[in-house]
């Protein structure tokens, strides 16, 4: 995706103030009420990003609250659980008519103590000016209660160690699912490290591939069974025994750097209620 130097310069003033947060779940395109199914955070300003540098509200990707944002676990008792069919289209919408005004990837995870990735939008500008991250729930996911974790990562300041994380979680109960084994799984915190190339990447100074953070997206074979695979059809016996190689995603850079860049896993979810997930 091309992005001109003129456009990049025009957008520079937006970077300092264009913060946002997700507070609404969409189910098959239908909006729900703000905070009805999405756990509200308790940050001093709800739109504050999570960072390793110039930390706000004591939030870094290394603290326990990074799972669903600061204070979100305390919101669990007053957050409803949405019943969602496997194969449904889910989305997370930003609050107060905001749009994503930072370049960077969008990701969606599902789980609890163990998280698997359902979705990723990879090119640095693919989320630009959008207000929703949308994805499809895998049809082979086992029935049960889960947390769905959405995340947008602003990488405009990553070249100076200031990647910005915007994330929220929704409580869902999956029905009509299958018998897949989601994976690979990761922990939050723990999945991301400050030294990861994804969070020290520069969108400036020439075209180069962007290394996606986290594990590969869980994909399901249509011929039966599940595992890490391509989206092509095939039988269970054809499933690969190794995880696929993750290739960096090409990124069209801007030309001018920004100054002062601002326990239980999927198998156990049916035995727990989403409100109890930490």
C-alpha positions, 0 to 999 in steps of 0.5 A: 500500500503506497503512502506519499511523503506529502500525506505523511507530513500532513498527518504528523500533527495527528500522532501526538493526540490520536489515541483511542480505545475499543468499547463496543462489540459487533456481532455479524455487523450489528452494534451492541451497547458500549461496554455491554460485552467489552470490559471497561478499563480504569485508566486515568484517560481511557484512551491512554496507550500502553508503552515501554517508554514514557509509561502512563498509568503504570501500564507496560506490556510486562504487567498482568493488566496487559491482558485486557487493559488496566483494571479490566478484570474489575469490570468483569462482574458488570460485563455481559457475556455475548453468545456467538456462533462459531463462524460468526463475524466479530468486530471491535469498534472505537469509542467516541467516533475515533479512528485509528490514526497511527500506522500499525498492525491489528490483531485478535486473540481468543482464550484466557490464560492461553491465547491463540491468534485468530486474525491479523492485519499486517501492512502498516497502513491497512488500519489507517483511519478505520474505526473497527477491527473485524474478523471471523470466529473459526468454525472449528473452535470448541464450544465454551466461554472465552475472552476475545482480545483485540489489539492495535499497535501504533508503530509510528514511534517504534524506531525509538522504542515507543510502540503503542498498544491499544487493546480491550477484551470482550466476554463471549460464549461460543456455540455450534463449534467444532473439535479443533485444537487452537494454537500455537498459544501464548501468554499475556504478559509474556508473548511480547518482549521489548526487544522484539523486532516488531516493536523496534521497527522503523517505517522511515527510510526505505521500503522493508518488511514488517515482522508481525508480533506474536504467534501465527494465526490459527487456521483450520483444515476444511478436510477435517481436523485443525492445525497450523496450515495454509487456507487451502483445502486438504485432509487431516492426513495432509496437515503439516507437522511444523508451524508455518514459516512467518514471513515479514510483511512488506511495508511502504514507509513514510519519508520523515520520522516523527519527533518526540513520538509520543490458567485455563486455556481453550480446552478448559473454557467450557468449565468456567465463566468468562467473568472469572477470566483474568 
